[in-house]
Structure formats: structure tokens, C-alpha cells
Amino acid sequence: MYGGRVTDDYDKRLLTTFCSFWFTEDTLDESFTFYKGYPQLRYKNKEEYLEEIAKLPDFDDPFVLGLHPNANITIIVHYDSTFIISTHT
């Protein structure tokens, strides 16, 4: 997907898979959690949502996003490379 658009058959397959997993009756259940420690937020006003969102960690475990733990290594290498390049320009 590019820019949030479905651009080919593979994008369509991926989107269909996500939708079939996340858009079910189970996600409407009060006890449903997206990942351990990430429950659905059910508040009545914006301030309560913002307070709860502020409590979320700054960095998520790769598993939260369905990634392999080694994804952290890739991210760290990328940030290190970006930092080194930016300090030499």
C-alpha cells in the first residue's frame, strides 16, 4: 500500500486479511484487547482519551505490531546511521 491506497492485488490481499482479523464481533467485546496492555479505550470525553493515550509507552514492543523481535535491531541501526550521517554534514 502506498499513501493509504490499495495499489495492487497484494495490497488487496493484505487489507482483506487485516479486515477479516480486526473487524469481527470479538472486537466489540468489552474484554477485547489489541495486545496485552493495550485494551480498548471506552471513555465519554476527549480529555479521558488523551490522558490514557499519554500513559502509553513511547516505544512499542515489536510484537505489538506483529513484527519479529529483530525489528528493533533494524530500527536502531537505521537511527544510528541517520545520526552519524547528520553529524557529518
TADACOR-V958161 format. One record per helix or strand of 2 or more residues. SS is the DSSP state (~ for helix, > for strand). FROM is the first residue (numbers start at 0). LEN is the number of residues. Records with the same first field share a line. If there is no record, write none. Layout:
SS->FROM-LEN  FROM-LEN
This chain:
~->8-14  24-4  45-9  61-4  70-17
>->32-3  37-2
